[in-house]
Every structure is written in C-alpha cells, then in structure tokens.
C-alpha cells in the first residue's frame, strides 16, 4: 500500500523552528518529486515547496514567496524521506501541512499522484 506519513508537527512559538518529515513507502520514492502543501481553516490549499526527483543531475526546488528565506526542502532517498525545515515561523504559518508525490518533476499543477494524511502545525504564543 502507498503511504506518505508526515511527522514533526506541533505547537511552536513565533520565531521558532520545526522540521517536518515525510516518510514514503509502497511506491518508487526515488522517481517522484515531493511537494509540501498547507491548508488553514477558511483558506484555499497553498503550494509551499517542491523538490524534483533525482533522475536528473540538476535537482530543482520551488518555494512559495511567503516562505522564501525561511523554509528549506530536502530529501534523503536512502531513507525514502523528505523534509521541510521551517525557521522563523509566523502565526500565519499555522495550517495542516501535507506532503505529496508526483512523477519525476515539480509541475505546479496542484494535483500530485499521492498524498499524506496531513499534520498540524500551530504557531502561537
């Protein structure tokens, strides 16, 4: 069975940091680009970041403007795990965060093939 399981969320104070993990199984992680999305109550789902698969020597990354300079996406293919390092967190970062996989490359379509269940991140004092 295909699984994408997020972990590392929780409650953090403004200015703090969290590292989200996305553990993948049941499909060819190496051949998939990994996305992070988020959705807060009353808001549309937002694309946060994406990292290409490693079938190319050039590994491209994408960041939404509202996280540039604060968040870093990475992947460890040996562990079938992707990460989202989140620094200088703001209250407006509060949302459910989802990891999602699409074949080969980040397309910006918002329609990856596989999705995790999501994990809550709350930024509050």
C-alpha positions, 0 to 999 in steps of 0.5 A, a space after each residue: 500500500 502507498 503511504 506518505 506519513 508526515 511527522 514533526 508537527 506541533 505547537 511552536 512559538 513565533 520565531 521558532 523552528 520545526 522540521 517536518 518529515 515525510 516518510 514514503 513507502 509502497 511506491 518508487 520514492 526515488 522517481 517522484 518529486 515531493 511537494 509540501 502543501 498547507 491548508 488553514 481553516 477558511 483558506 484555499 490549499 497553498 503550494 509551499 515547496 517542491 523538490 524534483 526527483 533525482 533522475 536528473 543531475 540538476 535537482 530543482 526546488 520551488 518555494 512559495 514567496 511567503 516562505 522564501 528565506 525561511 523554509 528549506 526542502 530536502 530529501 534523503 532517498 536512502 531513507 525514502 524521506 523528505 523534509 521541510 525545515 521551517 525557521 522563523 515561523 509566523 502565526 500565519 504559518 499555522 495550517 495542516 501541512 501535507 506532503 505529496 508525490 508526483 512523477 519525476 518533476 515539480 509541475 505546479 499543477 496542484 494535483 500530485 499522484 499521492 498524498 499524506 494524511 496531513 499534520 498540524 502545525 500551530 504557531 502561537 504564543 
